[in-house]
Amino acid sequence: KIQKDSQKEMKYKSGFMIHKKYIVAVILYILSAGSILAEPVRLATTTSTDNSGLIRELLPYFEKKTGNELLVISAGTGQALRMGQDGNVDVLLVHEPAAEKRFVEAGFGVNRRTVMFNDFVFVGPESDPAGVMGQRDAINTLKKIAIGKHIFISRGDDSGTHKKELFLWEKAGLKPHKSWYREAGLGMGRVLQIADELNAYTISDRGTWLAFKSKLSLKLLAEGDTELHNPYSIIAVNPARYPGINYLGAMSLIEWITSVEGQEKISNFRINGQLLFTPVAVNN
């Protein structure tokens, strides 16, 4: 009897150990499956942050720090805001303050934070037929281009750059004429290439210009007006309006990109030693 009881005890212990190993294996599988099935953070960002290479620079640092995968969708600010308005992305990194404020006030976005800024510049052919080289006044620059009827390439895509350009034309009291004003409906990099091909003028964010200028014959001709200031903000899509979005992932990106580490990575991102974006979140 003692021997039988001992054998039963051994079977019980053996069975318990097998059962315990099975439980551990199941837990490990669930944890592994959870990491595989975790939703990526869907970021809609402007073509300027994409074309300049900034997002490609920041992405691995964010993913390593947080464990979140970042899915980047590049679009003009207007299109990015519409994606947020439709609940098709989780977070936005855009540069059109008035439109951003309307987006938040309408209840589509929350937790808007200023991240960084750069500026817009006027570029054009080296021959500079409009004579705008060295101009610091954006309005006078546009007037000279319009008076001479020199070809001007507009993004024409409802982006932050396009909105800034339209604002400047309106402030100048000018309505561009289709005989010399061309709307491309394309991103900044392609617009720079078209302007280069046509020996035309355009307005660009500085980051994309610096990223592309070595491939172009265009020259930077006018800069420095305070009207050309270009701030970027990050906004989470409102989870109360769209319960299915990855709000925790969106907030992890907002927290990281506005942290000391994220801001340092932005500050360290340069092309040929030139700073593309100036971080400002740590001072807010």
C-alpha positions in Angstrom: 0.0 0.0 0.0 2.8 2.3 0.9 4.5 1.6 -2.4 1.2 2.2 -4.3 0.6 5.5 -2.5 4.2 6.5 -3.3 3.6 5.7 -7.0 0.4 7.7 -7.0 2.3 10.6 -5.5 5.0 10.4 -8.1 2.4 10.3 -10.9 0.7 13.3 -9.3 4.0 15.3 -9.1 4.9 14.3 -12.6 1.5 15.3 -13.9 1.7 18.6 -12.0 5.1 19.4 -13.5 3.8 18.6 -17.0 0.8 20.8 -16.4 2.9 23.6 -15.0 5.2 23.5 -18.1 2.1 23.6 -20.3 0.8 26.7 -18.5 4.2 28.4 -18.9 4.2 27.5 -22.6 0.7 28.9 -23.1 1.6 32.2 -21.3 4.7 32.6 -23.5 2.6 31.9 -26.6 0.0 34.5 -25.6 2.6 37.1 -24.8 4.3 36.4 -28.1 1.0 36.5 -30.1 0.1 39.7 -28.3 3.3 41.4 -29.5 2.7 40.1 -33.0 -1.0 41.2 -33.1 -0.4 44.6 -31.5 -1.8 47.4 -33.6 0.7 49.7 -35.2 0.5 53.4 -34.6 -0.9 55.0 -37.8 0.8 58.4 -38.3 -0.4 60.8 -41.0 2.4 63.3 -41.5 3.3 65.9 -44.1 5.4 65.3 -47.1 8.0 67.7 -45.7 8.8 65.5 -42.7 8.9 62.5 -45.1 10.8 64.0 -48.0 13.4 65.5 -45.6 14.1 62.1 -44.1 13.2 63.2 -40.6 10.6 60.5 -40.0 12.9 57.8 -41.2 15.5 59.1 -38.8 13.1 59.2 -35.8 11.2 56.0 -36.4 13.7 53.3 -35.2 14.4 55.3 -32.0 10.7 55.6 -31.2 10.0 51.9 -31.9 13.0 50.8 -29.8 12.0 53.0 -26.9 8.3 52.2 -26.8 8.0 48.8 -28.5 5.3 50.3 -30.8 5.4 49.8 -34.6 4.9 53.1 -36.5 3.0 53.0 -39.8 3.7 56.3 -41.6 1.4 57.8 -44.2 2.8 60.8 -46.0 0.3 63.4 -47.3 -0.3 67.1 -47.4 -1.6 68.7 -44.2 -5.2 69.0 -45.6 -5.3 65.4 -46.6 -3.8 64.3 -43.3 -6.4 66.2 -41.3 -9.1 64.6 -43.4 -7.7 61.1 -42.6 -7.9 62.1 -38.9 -11.4 63.5 -39.3 -12.5 60.1 -40.8 -10.8 58.2 -38.0 -8.5 56.4 -40.5 -5.3 57.3 -38.6 -4.3 57.5 -34.9 -2.1 60.6 -34.8 -1.2 63.6 -37.0 2.1 65.5 -37.4 1.1 68.6 -39.5 1.9 72.3 -40.1 -1.1 74.5 -40.5 -2.0 76.1 -37.1 -5.4 77.5 -38.1 -6.6 74.3 -39.6 -5.3 72.3 -36.7 -7.2 74.5 -34.2 -10.4 74.0 -36.2 -9.8 70.2 -36.2 -9.4 70.2 -32.4 -12.3 72.6 -31.7 -14.6 70.4 -33.9 -13.8 67.5 -31.6 -11.7 65.4 -34.0 -8.4 65.7 -32.2 -7.1 66.0 -28.7 -3.8 66.7 -26.9 -2.3 69.0 -29.6 1.3 69.8 -28.9 3.8 72.0 -30.7 6.8 69.9 -31.7 9.2 72.0 -33.8 9.4 74.6 -36.5 11.3 75.4 -39.7 10.5 78.1 -42.3 9.5 78.5 -45.9 11.9 79.8 -48.6 11.5 81.0 -52.2 13.6 79.2 -54.8 13.9 79.7 -58.5 16.3 79.7 -61.5 19.8 80.9 -61.0 19.3 83.6 -63.6 16.5 85.1 -61.4 14.5 87.0 -64.1 12.2 88.4 -61.4 15.1 89.9 -59.5 14.1 88.6 -56.1 17.6 87.5 -55.0 18.2 88.6 -51.4 14.6 89.6 -50.7 13.5 89.3 -47.1 9.9 90.5 -47.8 7.7 87.6 -48.9 5.0 89.9 -50.3 7.4 91.9 -52.4 8.9 88.7 -53.7 5.5 87.5 -54.9 4.7 90.9 -56.4 7.9 90.8 -58.5 7.1 87.3 -59.7 3.6 88.4 -60.6 4.5 91.7 -62.3 7.0 89.9 -64.5 4.6 87.0 -65.2 7.3 84.5 -64.4 6.3 80.9 -64.1 5.4 79.9 -60.5 4.7 76.3 -59.5 2.2 75.9 -56.7 1.7 72.7 -54.8 -2.1 73.1 -55.3 -2.8 70.2 -53.0 -4.3 71.7 -49.9 -1.1 71.1 -48.0 0.3 73.4 -45.3 2.7 74.8 -47.8 -0.1 75.4 -50.3 -2.2 77.1 -47.6 0.7 79.4 -46.6 1.3 80.3 -50.3 -2.4 81.2 -50.8 -2.3 83.3 -47.6 0.6 85.2 -49.0 -1.0 85.9 -52.4 -4.1 87.1 -50.6 -2.1 89.4 -48.3 -0.3 90.7 -51.4 -3.6 91.6 -52.9 -2.8 89.5 -56.0 -4.7 86.8 -57.9 -2.2 84.6 -59.9 -3.1 84.1 -63.5 -3.2 80.7 -65.2 -0.9 81.9 -68.0 2.1 81.8 -65.6 0.7 80.1 -62.4 0.7 76.3 -62.5 -0.9 74.1 -59.8 0.8 70.7 -59.7 -1.4 68.9 -57.1 1.8 67.1 -55.9 4.1 66.8 -52.9 7.0 69.2 -52.3 9.8 67.1 -53.7 8.0 66.6 -57.0 7.1 70.3 -57.2 10.8 71.3 -56.8 11.7 69.0 -59.6 9.0 70.5 -61.9 10.2 74.0 -61.0 13.7 72.9 -61.9 12.6 71.5 -65.2 10.7 74.7 -66.1 13.1 77.3 -64.7 10.3 78.4 -62.5 9.8 79.8 -59.0 8.2 78.1 -56.1 7.9 78.2 -52.3 9.2 75.3 -50.3 9.7 74.3 -46.7 13.3 74.6 -45.8 13.7 70.9 -44.8 12.6 69.5 -48.2 14.7 72.2 -50.0 17.8 71.1 -48.1 17.1 67.5 -48.9 16.6 68.1 -52.6 18.9 71.0 -53.5 21.9 68.9 -54.5 19.8 67.3 -57.2 18.5 70.6 -58.6 19.9 73.7 -60.5 17.4 75.9 -58.6 18.8 78.4 -56.1 17.5 79.7 -52.8 16.6 83.3 -53.6 14.5 84.8 -50.8 14.1 84.0 -47.1 13.9 85.4 -43.6 10.4 87.0 -43.4 8.6 86.3 -40.2 5.6 85.5 -42.4 7.5 82.4 -43.6 7.6 80.8 -40.1 6.4 77.2 -40.2 5.4 75.5 -36.9 4.6 71.8 -36.7 2.2 70.2 -34.2 1.3 66.7 -33.2 -2.4 65.8 -32.5 -4.0 62.5 -31.3 -7.3 61.6 -33.0 -10.1 61.8 -30.4 -10.9 58.3 -29.0 -14.2 59.5 -27.7 -15.3 60.0 -31.3 -13.4 57.0 -32.8 -13.2 54.2 -30.1 -11.4 51.9 -32.4 -8.3 54.0 -32.9 -5.0 53.2 -31.2 -5.1 56.0 -28.7 -2.5 54.6 -26.3 -0.1 54.2 -29.3 -0.8 57.8 -30.4 -0.1 59.1 -27.0 3.1 57.1 -26.8 4.3 58.9 -29.9 3.2 62.3 -28.6 5.0 61.7 -25.3 8.2 60.5 -27.0 8.5 63.1 -29.7 8.0 65.9 -27.1 10.4 64.3 -24.6 14.0 65.4 -24.1 15.1 62.3 -26.1 12.8 62.9 -29.0 13.6 66.6 -29.2 17.3 65.9 -29.1 16.9 63.5 -32.1 15.1 66.3 -34.0 17.9 68.7 -33.2 20.6 66.3 -34.2 19.0 65.7 -37.6 21.0 67.7 -40.1 21.9 67.7 -43.8 25.4 68.9 -44.6 25.6 70.3 -41.1 22.5 72.4 -41.5 19.6 72.1 -39.0 16.3 71.3 -40.7 13.9 71.5 -37.8 14.2 73.4 -34.6 12.6 71.5 -31.6 10.5 73.6 -29.2 8.4 71.1 -27.2 10.7 71.0 -24.1 10.4 74.8 -23.8 6.5 74.7 -23.9 
